[in-house]
Amino acid sequence: MSSSVAIRPESASGRAPTSAFGELEHAEQVRRTSRARRRVPDWLDDALNRAAAALLLVLLSPVMLAVAVAIWRVDGAPVLFGHYRVGRNGRIFKCLKFRTMLRNSQEALAELLQRDPEARAEWERDHKLSRDPRITGIGAFLRRTSLDELPQLLNVLRGEMALVGPRPITVQELTRYGRVRWHYLSVRPGMTGLWQVSGRNRVTYAERVDLDRSYVEQRTVAMDVKILVRTVKVVAERDGAC
């Protein structure tokens, strides 16, 4: 999908700045600083991510096929789920996952939030539920093992995501990022990142935003390699998984 989202300049407190030019200048400064620290041209960074994704898709295809068959046998089609996320420079794309929820998950969520004030408050605060009744039995297993995220290798192959980067977020969430949204929009979102290796679901929403900011400000190739290694360890230990 090639559409993009227009972002209204505002301060971290949610108020419009006195100068829209100053806000855009800040956004450009974030991009320049991040690229300078990376020390790898964007085209090479993109090519390396795509090549790694292609290799991983080949190596993990038997696992992905087994997961798809298991989902289909338990709960039928579709086995994949796509939800729109904001990518680099505000481009909207469909972020892929193996389906872990009921097929009528949106209707079930609306009904739950309408009748359960505590669940509604948690959703508004964290944009997720600690006890989500929409998750199927096999879906819970896939989430604990992070196998549900393997289809995102296709997003990396298409250039929509990177192996490492900020957590993919929705347009609605972007408004909660304040000025940090310029950090988020300057890079591709990642399959894994600082949030995933720093406690995941034990981390508050504000801490997630700060981790995304820290990643963009400090990112290097060596940092990405360390995050990937830590991701394998976290997944194996199921640390912070829901």
Secondary structure, 3 states (H helix, E strand, C coil): CCCECCCCCCCCCCCCCCCHHHHHHHHHHHHHHHHHHHCCCHHHHHHHHHHHHHHHHHHHHHHHHHHHHHHHHHHCCCCEEEEEEECHHHEEEEEEEECCECCCHHHHHHHHHHHCHHHHHHHHHHCCCCCCCCECHHHHHHHHHCHHHCCHHHHHHCCCCEEECCCCECHHHHHHHHHHHHHHHCCCCEEECCCCCCCHHHCCHHHHHHHHHHHHHHCCHHHHHHHHHHHHHHHHHCCCCC
